[in-house]
């Protein structure tokens, strides 16, 4: 019994000793152990852990999930000392780690995650008693040499402060404000300008024994943008407003882009920048909002001081289509309220003409700027209206058309011709409809008639345009009838003649010929006379059948019909020649409604009908006619060499 008791005591003692030994050396001690033993265990843990096995995702959480700290991988046994069990480093709390390891952890992250982690775990990474990411960054930035260092070159010169990265990566204004507060405290501690980081204007830290980099500079300027420049580049209007409110210098110029923030915003939206990025309306709107915020403090003007040119800022705003900004720059200038000489006023007008030329090629269009310039008396060049219309810039085209029509300038006729050219194709019908509606509202019916004439001229390509114009010009119009006769349009000729009769007018009403005709003698310009002068025998047959009076046709025109009968139609073979169709319709036989071309039989019937009514009808005897002059005095009057078409034929025909 005693032996058994002794053995039990011995075993208990041995077990206790074994447990004590284990507790002395075990790396997995319980948290309830004594402070001395806990400290010993923690020391053993941090000294024996291989940090390559640390899973920062488990320790830090998002945005660090799945992050590997790099380096060679190692198995768990390597984490322990000789004879010690393995340890999982991810079970260790960050507050147990020395600051050196916190720095190593952050250095494994990209810059965005580094900043996010600091804000997410401020007790670990924004703690001046342990490690403060932004204080460390501010101190390091102020220590970057502003003088040549052959060993490192200029590599450190482009290292951006983390506050610039925060702006670029979309951190909130509140977080950016926190960072700037911290940077300012560090600057005050170093006794440098508190706005050093606000403007990226780093002071010289060149030692006295180091010579300056050049005769004109005491130190090298850091090659980093200011917070305003970064906010402009990333279109952070909220940050721009805050930085200006905080006291950022809106005129700060950095080595790149060597521009003020206002100028940089214009560069990013200008025509030049499109070589790098495609046009984006929303992007340009955001940059324009920023430029408008910066403009009051920019000191920008639309013209150079000597008024000999427009400024680069205005040119970039024009080329980028920033209409709101252009208007602000033009309206609020340093010249407002000043008494200008006549020479200066003339120079400004010249500059406004240059501005107008830029407006007309700008994309997107700027109709409000165009209206502003036109209201100042700037005259635009011929042909601009058509360019705007074809480019689909309707606001610009309508503004121009309205202005020239109201001011009666010579370019209105050019704009009218341009609308007529649009009527040459049905593809432009929506444009024609809008312009015709505008002209109708302004009471410019004569111009609408001219546009219809252009549509008649281009019937093969614009049948729908012609139809729409005819339907919306539902009045008897002798000018349209003249267009139809001259252009061999059978359908429109019949339609206009019927409208004239239906309106109670006579088909023999005198045409408003205008300056496009040259006639010999004193003869009446009736539709029938005009058709015969044009040798449009099909139109003549239509008009005679509707009651046109052959007796009102002057003698010179009737004798030409006789000469044609004697010389051209005298031979039956001529009436059987298919080329007769082309001769009478002047190649426009295919320019008919519905594409129905006249046949040879139709042409022969029309010719015979006209010859019979004009020459053989006893009610209308052929009068004598003597030409006032002869080409060849040695030959008879009726000789072909004495044909007088050069004086009594339509020498030219102008639709407009």
C-alpha positions in Angstrom: 0.0 0.0 0.0 2.8 2.4 0.9 4.7 1.5 -2.2 1.6 2.2 -4.2 1.2 5.6 -2.6 4.8 6.4 -3.2 4.5 5.4 -6.8 1.4 7.5 -7.2 3.1 10.5 -5.7 6.1 10.0 -7.9 3.9 9.8 -11.0 2.1 12.9 -10.0 5.3 14.7 -9.5 6.7 13.5 -12.8 3.5 14.6 -14.5 3.6 18.0 -12.9 7.2 18.4 -13.9 6.4 17.4 -17.4 3.6 19.8 -17.6 5.7 22.6 -16.2 8.4 21.9 -18.7 5.8 22.0 -21.4 4.4 25.2 -20.2 7.9 26.8 -20.1 8.6 26.0 -23.7 5.2 25.7 -25.4 4.5 28.4 -28.0 0.7 27.9 -27.8 0.2 29.1 -24.2 -3.3 30.0 -23.0 -4.3 33.6 -22.6 -5.0 32.9 -18.9 -1.3 32.2 -18.2 0.8 34.7 -16.2 2.0 37.9 -17.7 5.6 36.8 -17.7 4.8 33.6 -19.4 2.5 35.4 -21.9 5.2 37.9 -22.8 7.7 35.0 -23.3 5.2 33.2 -25.5 4.5 36.3 -27.6 8.2 36.9 -28.1 8.7 33.3 -29.2 5.7 33.7 -31.6 6.9 36.8 -33.4 10.5 35.7 -33.7 9.7 32.3 -35.2 6.8 33.1 -37.6 7.5 33.0 -41.3 5.5 36.0 -42.6 5.3 34.6 -46.1 2.6 32.3 -44.7 0.5 35.2 -43.4 -2.9 35.5 -45.1 -3.7 39.2 -44.9 -7.2 38.5 -45.9 -7.9 36.7 -42.7 -6.1 39.3 -40.6 -7.3 42.6 -42.4 -10.4 41.6 -44.4 -11.4 43.5 -47.5 -9.8 44.8 -49.6 -7.1 42.3 -48.7 -8.8 39.0 -49.2 -6.5 36.4 -50.7 -3.4 38.6 -50.6 -0.1 36.8 -50.4 2.8 38.8 -48.9 5.2 37.4 -51.4 8.6 35.7 -51.0 9.4 32.0 -51.0 6.6 29.7 -49.7 7.4 27.7 -46.6 5.8 24.9 -44.7 4.3 25.2 -41.3 7.1 23.4 -39.4 9.5 26.2 -40.4 7.5 28.6 -38.2 8.6 26.9 -35.1 11.9 26.6 -33.3 13.7 23.3 -32.8 11.3 20.8 -31.4 8.4 23.3 -31.3 5.0 22.7 -32.8 3.8 24.7 -35.9 2.0 28.1 -35.5 -0.6 29.7 -37.8 0.5 33.3 -38.2 -3.0 34.4 -39.2 -4.2 33.9 -35.7 -2.0 36.7 -34.5 -3.7 40.1 -33.8 -2.2 43.2 -35.6 -1.9 45.0 -32.3 0.8 42.5 -31.4 3.0 43.3 -34.4 5.8 45.8 -34.4 5.5 48.9 -36.7 8.1 47.5 -39.0 5.9 44.6 -39.8 2.9 46.9 -40.3 4.9 48.8 -42.9 5.8 45.5 -44.6 2.1 44.5 -44.8 1.0 47.8 -46.4 3.9 47.8 -48.8 2.6 44.5 -50.2 -0.7 46.3 -51.2 -1.4 48.5 -54.2 -1.8 52.2 -53.4 -5.6 52.2 -53.4 -5.8 49.3 -51.0 -3.1 50.9 -48.8 -5.1 54.0 -48.3 -8.4 52.1 -47.9 -6.8 49.9 -45.2 -5.5 52.9 -43.3 -9.0 54.4 -43.1 -10.6 51.0 -42.4 -8.1 50.3 -39.5 -7.1 53.7 -38.1 -5.9 52.2 -34.8 -3.3 50.1 -36.7 -2.3 52.4 -39.6 -3.3 56.0 -38.5 -1.8 55.8 -35.0 1.1 58.1 -34.2 2.1 55.9 -31.2 2.6 52.9 -33.5 2.5 53.6 -37.2 0.8 56.4 -39.2 0.7 55.8 -42.9 0.0 59.5 -43.9 2.5 61.0 -41.4 5.1 58.6 -42.7 4.2 59.6 -46.3 4.4 63.3 -45.5 7.8 63.0 -43.9 9.1 60.9 -46.7 7.8 63.4 -49.3 9.5 66.3 -47.6 12.8 64.4 -47.6 12.8 63.7 -51.3 15.8 65.7 -52.6 15.0 68.8 -54.6 18.6 68.8 -55.9 20.5 66.4 -58.2 21.3 63.1 -56.6 23.5 61.0 -59.0 22.9 57.8 -57.1 19.1 57.8 -57.5 18.6 60.2 -60.4 15.1 61.6 -60.8 13.2 58.5 -59.8 12.0 59.9 -56.5 10.9 63.2 -58.1 7.8 61.6 -59.6 6.6 59.8 -56.4 3.2 61.2 -55.7 1.9 61.9 -52.2 -0.8 59.6 -51.1 -3.3 62.5 -51.1 -3.0 62.7 -54.9 -3.7 58.9 -55.1 -6.7 59.3 -52.9 -8.1 62.0 -55.3 -7.4 59.8 -58.3 -9.0 56.7 -56.8 -12.2 58.3 -55.8 -11.9 58.7 -52.0 -14.4 61.0 -50.5 -13.9 64.7 -49.9 -14.0 64.0 -46.1 -11.2 61.5 -46.3 -9.1 63.8 -48.5 -9.7 66.6 -46.0 -8.5 64.3 -43.2 -5.3 63.6 -45.1 -4.6 67.2 -45.9 -5.1 68.1 -42.2 -2.4 65.5 -41.4 -0.1 66.8 -44.1 -0.5 70.3 -42.8 0.4 69.3 -39.3 3.6 67.6 -40.5 4.5 70.7 -42.5 4.0 72.9 -39.4 6.3 70.5 -37.5 8.9 70.9 -40.2 8.3 74.7 -40.3 7.5 74.8 -44.0 4.4 76.3 -45.7 1.3 74.5 -44.6 0.0 74.5 -48.1 2.9 72.6 -49.5 0.8 69.5 -50.2 -2.3 71.5 -51.1 -0.4 73.0 -54.1 2.4 70.4 -54.5 4.8 73.3 -54.1 7.7 71.6 -52.2 10.3 73.8 -50.7 14.0 73.4 -51.3 15.9 71.0 -49.1 19.2 71.4 -50.9 22.1 71.4 -48.4 24.3 74.5 -48.4 27.3 72.5 -49.7 25.4 71.3 -52.8 25.5 73.7 -55.7 22.2 74.8 -57.3 21.1 72.9 -60.4 21.3 76.0 -62.6 21.9 79.7 -62.6 18.2 80.5 -62.7 16.9 78.0 -60.1 17.9 77.2 -56.5 16.4 73.8 -56.5 14.6 71.2 -58.7 10.8 71.5 -58.8 9.1 68.2 -58.0 7.6 66.5 -61.0 4.2 65.9 -59.5 0.8 67.5 -60.2 -1.1 69.6 -57.7 -4.3 68.2 -56.1 -6.3 70.6 -58.3 -4.6 69.1 -61.5 -5.3 65.6 -60.3 -8.9 66.5 -59.5 -9.3 68.0 -63.0 -7.9 65.0 -64.7 -10.2 62.6 -62.9 -13.2 65.0 -63.2 -13.7 65.4 -59.5 -15.8 68.5 -59.4 -16.6 68.0 -55.7 -12.9 67.9 -54.9 -12.1 70.9 -57.1 -14.7 73.0 -55.1 -13.3 71.8 -51.8 -9.7 72.5 -52.7 -10.5 76.0 -53.8 -12.5 76.6 -50.6 -9.5 75.3 -48.6 -7.2 77.8 -50.3 -5.6 75.9 -53.2 -3.9 78.1 -55.7 -6.0 78.0 -58.9 -3.0 79.5 -60.9 -0.6 76.9 -59.7 1.6 75.6 -62.6 3.4 72.3 -62.2 6.2 70.7 -64.4 3.5 68.6 -66.1 1.3 69.7 -67.8 3.0 73.1 -67.3 -0.5 74.6 -67.2 -2.9 76.0 -64.7 -5.7 73.7 -63.6 -8.1 75.8 -65.8 -5.9 75.5 -68.8 -5.4 71.7 -68.1 -9.2 71.2 -68.1 -9.5 72.9 -71.5 -6.6 70.8 -72.9 -8.4 67.6 -71.8 -11.5 68.6 -73.7 -9.9 70.3 -76.7 -9.8 68.9 -80.3 -6.1 68.0 -79.8 -6.9 65.6 -76.9 -9.1 63.6 -79.2 -6.0 62.0 -80.6 -5.9 60.1 -77.3 -9.5 59.6 -76.3 -12.7 59.4 -78.3 -15.3 62.1 -77.9 -17.5 61.6 -74.9 -20.3 64.1 -74.3 -20.7 63.3 -70.6 -16.9 63.5 -70.0 -16.8 66.9 -71.8 -19.8 68.1 -69.8 -18.0 67.2 -66.5 -14.8 69.0 -67.6 -16.8 72.0 -68.7 -18.4 72.1 -65.2 -14.9 72.1 -63.7 -13.7 74.8 -66.1 -16.6 77.0 -65.2 -15.7 76.5 -61.5 -12.1 77.5 -62.1 -12.8 80.4 -64.6 -13.5 83.2 -62.2 -10.0 82.8 -60.6 -8.2 82.0 -63.9 -7.8 85.6 -65.2 -8.6 84.3 -68.6 -9.6 86.6 -71.5 -10.9 85.9 -75.0 -8.3 88.1 -76.7 -4.6 88.7 -76.3 -3.6 91.9 -74.8 -2.9 93.6 -78.1 -6.2 92.2 -79.6 -4.3 90.6 -82.4 -5.4 87.1 -81.7 -7.7 85.0 -79.6 -6.2 83.4 -76.5 -5.3 79.7 -76.4 -7.9 79.2 -73.6 -10.7 80.5 -75.8 -9.5 78.5 -78.8 -9.5 75.3 -76.8 -13.0 76.0 -75.4 -14.2 76.6 -79.0 -12.6 73.5 -80.4 -14.0 71.4 -77.6 -17.6 72.7 -78.1 -17.8 74.2 -74.6 -20.6 76.7 -75.4 -21.4 77.7 -71.8 -17.8 78.5 -71.0 -17.3 80.4 -74.3 -20.3 82.6 -73.5 -18.9 83.3 -70.0 -15.5 84.2 -71.4 -17.0 86.5 -74.1 -19.4 88.2 -71.8 -17.2 88.8 -68.8 -14.0 90.2 -70.2 -11.4 92.7 -69.0 -12.6 95.0 -71.8 -16.2 95.5 -70.5 -16.8 99.0 -69.3 -13.7 100.4 -71.0 -13.8 103.0 -73.7 -12.2 101.5 -76.8 -10.9 103.3 -79.8 -12.2 102.7 -83.2 -9.1 100.7 -84.1 -9.6 98.5 -81.0 -13.3 98.0 -81.9 -12.2 96.9 -85.4 -9.7 94.5 -84.0 -12.3 92.9 -81.7 -14.7 92.5 -84.6 -11.9 90.8 -86.5 -11.3 88.4 -83.6 -15.1 87.7 -83.4 -15.0 86.7 -87.0 -12.2 84.2 -86.1 -14.3 83.0 -83.2 -17.2 82.5 -85.6 -15.1 80.4 -87.9 -14.1 78.2 -85.0 -17.8 77.9 -83.9 -18.7 76.6 -87.3 -16.3 73.7 -87.2 -16.7 72.9 -83.5 -18.2 69.6 -82.4 -20.6 69.5 -80.7 -22.3 72.5 -82.3 -22.7 75.7 -80.4 -25.8 77.5 -81.7 -26.0 79.7 -78.6 -22.5 81.1 -79.3 -23.4 81.6 -82.9 -26.5 83.6 -82.0 -24.4 85.7 -79.6 -21.9 86.5 -82.3 -24.5 87.2 -84.9 -26.2 89.5 -82.4 -22.9 91.4 -82.1 -23.0 92.0 -85.9 -20.5 89.4 -86.9 -21.1 88.3 -90.6 -20.6 84.7 -91.5 -19.0 83.4 -94.7 -21.0 82.0 -97.6 -21.5 78.2 -97.6 -21.6 77.8 -93.8 -25.3 77.1 -93.7 -25.1 74.1 -96.1 -22.1 72.7 -94.1 -24.1 72.9 -90.9 -27.2 71.4 -92.4 -25.4 68.4 -94.0 -23.6 67.8 -90.7 -27.0 67.5 -89.0 -26.3 70.6 -86.9 -29.9 71.9 -87.2 -29.8 74.4 -84.4 -26.8 76.0 -85.9 -28.3 76.0 -89.4 -31.6 77.4 -88.3 -30.0 80.1 -86.2 -28.0 81.2 -89.2 -30.9 81.1 -91.6 -33.1 83.1 -89.3 -30.5 85.7 -88.8 -29.6 86.2 -92.4 -33.2 86.3 -93.5 -34.1 89.0 -90.9 -31.0 91.1 -91.6 -31.3 90.9 -95.4 -27.7 90.2 -96.0 -26.4 88.9 -99.3 -25.8 85.5 -97.8 -29.5 84.8 -97.6 -29.6 84.0 -101.3 -26.7 81.6 -100.7 -28.5 79.9 -97.9 -31.6 79.6 -100.1 -29.6 77.9 -102.8 -28.1 75.6 -100.2 -31.6 74.5 -99.1 -32.3 73.9 -102.8 -29.3 71.6 -103.0 -30.6 69.7 -100.0 -33.8 69.1 -102.0 -31.8 67.2 -104.6 -32.1 64.0 -102.6 -34.9 62.4 -100.6 -32.4 61.5 -97.9 -32.5 65.2 -96.9 -36.3 65.4 -96.8 -36.5 65.8 -93.0 -34.1 68.8 -93.3 -36.0 70.3 -96.2 -39.2 70.0 -94.2 -37.8 71.8 -91.2 -36.3 74.6 -93.3 -39.4 75.1 -95.5 -41.5 75.3 -92.3 -39.2 78.0 -91.0 -39.3 79.9 -94.2 -43.1 79.6 -94.4 -43.3 81.1 -90.8 -41.1 84.0 -92.0 -43.3 84.5 -95.1 -40.5 83.6 -97.6 -42.8 81.8 -100.1 -40.6 82.9 -103.0 -37.7 80.9 -101.6 -39.9 77.9 -101.1 -40.9 78.0 -104.8 -37.2 78.1 -105.7 -36.5 75.1 -103.5 -39.3 73.3 -105.3 -37.6 74.1 -108.6 -34.5 72.4 -107.4 -36.5 69.4 -106.4 -38.1 69.3 -109.9 -34.6 69.5 -111.4 -33.5 66.5 -109.3 -36.7 64.4 -109.7 -34.9 61.0 -110.2 -33.3 61.4 -106.7 -36.0 63.4 -105.0 -39.5 62.3 -106.0 -40.7 62.3 -102.4 -39.3 65.7 -101.8 -40.9 67.1 -104.9 -44.2 65.5 -103.9 -44.1 66.9 -100.4 -43.3 70.4 -101.6 -46.1 70.3 -104.2 -48.6 69.1 -101.6 -47.5 71.9 -99.2 -47.4 74.5 -102.0 -51.1 74.0 -102.9 -51.5 77.2 -104.8 -51.5 78.2 -108.5 -48.0 79.2 -109.1 -46.8 80.3 -112.5 -43.2 80.2 -111.4 -43.4 76.5 -110.6 -45.1 76.0 -113.9 -42.1 77.7 -115.6 -39.8 75.4 -113.7 -41.7 72.4 -114.8 -41.8 73.4 -118.5 -38.1 74.3 -118.6 -37.1 71.0 -116.8 -39.4 68.8 -119.0 -41.5 67.6 -116.0 -44.7 66.4 -117.6 -46.6 65.6 -114.3 -45.8 68.9 -112.6 -46.6 70.9 -115.8 -50.1 69.4 -115.9 -50.7 69.8 -112.2 -49.7 73.5 -112.1 -51.8 74.2 -115.3 -54.8 72.6 -113.7 -54.3 74.5 -110.5 -54.2 77.8 -112.4 -57.5 77.0 -114.2 -59.1 75.7 -111.0 -58.3 79.0 -109.3 -60.2 80.9 -112.0 -57.1 82.2 -113.8 -56.4 82.0 -117.5 -53.8 79.6 -118.8 -52.5 82.5 -120.9 -51.6 84.7 -117.9 -48.2 86.4 -118.3 -45.4 84.5 -116.6 -43.1 86.2 -114.2 -40.1 85.4 -116.3 -37.5 87.3 -114.3 -34.0 88.0 -115.3 -33.2 84.4 -116.4 -34.7 84.9 -119.9 -33.4 86.9 -122.9 -36.0 87.6 -125.6 -35.9 89.4 -128.9 -38.7 91.7 -129.6 -41.8 92.6 -127.7 -43.6 89.4 -127.2 -45.9 88.1 -124.4 -44.4 85.6 -122.0 -47.3 83.2 -121.8 -46.8 79.6 -120.7 -47.4 78.4 -124.3 -44.9 80.9 -125.6 -42.3 79.8 -123.0 -42.9 76.1 -123.8 -42.3 76.7 -127.6 -39.3 78.9 -126.9 -37.9 76.0 -124.9 -38.9 73.7 -127.7 -40.8 71.6 -125.2 -43.5 70.3 -127.6 -45.0 68.0 -125.1 -45.7 70.8 -122.6 -47.0 72.9 -125.5 -49.4 70.2 -126.5 -50.6 70.0 -122.9 -51.2 73.7 -122.7 -53.0 73.9 -126.0 -55.3 71.1 -125.0 -56.1 73.0 -121.8 -57.1 76.1 -123.9 -53.9 78.1 -124.4 -54.3 80.5 -127.3 -51.8 80.1 -130.2 -52.7 83.5 -131.4 -50.9 85.1 -128.4 -47.6 83.5 -129.4 -45.4 86.1 -131.0 -44.3 85.8 -134.6 -40.7 85.0 -134.0 -41.6 81.9 -131.9 -44.3 80.7 -134.4 -41.8 81.0 -137.3 -39.3 78.9 -135.3 -42.0 76.2 -135.1 -42.4 76.5 -138.9 -38.6 76.2 -139.4 -38.5 73.1 -137.2 -41.3 71.6 -139.3 -39.5 72.4 -142.5 -36.1 71.3 -141.5 -36.5 68.7 -138.8 -39.9 67.1 -139.0 -40.3 67.3 -142.8 -38.8 63.9 -143.2 -40.9 61.0 -142.0 -37.7 59.2 -141.0 -37.0 61.8 -138.3 -40.3 61.1 -136.7 -39.4 57.4 -136.6 -36.0 58.0 -135.0 -35.9 57.1 -131.2 -33.4 59.9 -130.6 -36.2 62.3 -131.1 -37.3 61.6 -127.6 -33.9 62.6 -126.2 -33.8 65.7 -128.5 -37.2 67.0 -127.3 -36.8 66.1 -123.6 -33.1 67.2 -123.5 -32.1 64.0 -121.8 -34.6 64.4 -119.0 -37.1 61.8 -120.3 -36.3 59.6 -117.3 -36.9 62.5 -114.8 -40.6 61.9 -114.6 -43.0 61.0 -111.8 -42.9 57.3 -111.1 -40.1 56.9 -113.5 -42.5 56.6 -116.5 -40.5 57.9 -119.5 -42.2 59.3 -122.6 -42.3 57.0 -125.6 -41.6 57.8 -129.2 -45.2 57.5 -130.0 -46.1 60.1 -127.3 -43.5 62.5 -128.6 -44.7 62.2 -132.3 -48.3 62.7 -131.3 -47.4 65.8 -129.3 -45.3 67.2 -132.2 -48.0 66.7 -134.8 -50.6 68.2 -132.5 -48.5 71.3 -131.9 -47.7 71.7 -135.6 -51.3 71.4 -136.6 -52.6 73.9 -134.1 -49.7 76.4 -134.5 -49.3 76.3 -138.3 -52.4 74.8 -139.9 -55.3 76.2 -137.9 -57.0 78.8 -140.0 -58.1 80.7 -136.9 -54.5 81.5 -136.2 -52.9 82.6 -139.5 -49.1 82.7 -139.5 -48.0 86.3 -139.4 -45.0 87.7 -141.3 -41.8 88.0 -139.4 -38.6 89.7 -140.4 -35.5 89.3 -138.3 -34.0 92.6 -137.3 -30.6 91.4 -138.3 -29.1 88.5 -140.2 -26.0 86.6 -139.5 -25.3 86.2 -143.2 -26.6 88.9 -145.5 -25.7 86.8 -148.6 -28.2 84.0 -147.9 -31.9 83.9 -147.5 -33.7 84.6 -144.2 -34.8 81.0 -143.8 -31.3 79.6 -144.4 -30.1 77.6 -141.4 -27.1 79.9 -141.1 -29.4 82.7 -140.4 -31.2 80.9 -137.6 -31.9 83.6 -135.0 -32.0 81.4 -131.9 -29.1 83.3 -130.4 -31.4 86.3 -130.0 -34.9 85.0 -129.5 -34.2 81.8 -127.6 -33.8 81.3 -123.9 -30.1 81.8 -123.6 -30.0 80.9 -119.9 -32.4 79.5 -117.3 -32.0 80.1 -113.6 -34.2 78.2 -111.3 -33.6 80.6 -108.4 
